[in-house]
């Protein structure tokens, strides 16, 4: 009984760890994409202002 609970806890810990790693990677990719998107928008705006 005790060993079974211990193994289940380890599985839960591993699941939480994997979930945290995936969420961190997802957030990093999302932040990088949004930052590059904002930089591209700023460049387009500056080009547009120069054209005007």
Secondary structure, 3 states (H helix, E strand, C coil): CHHHHHHHHHHHHHHHHHHHHHHHHHHHHHHHHHHHHHHHHHHHHHHHHHHC
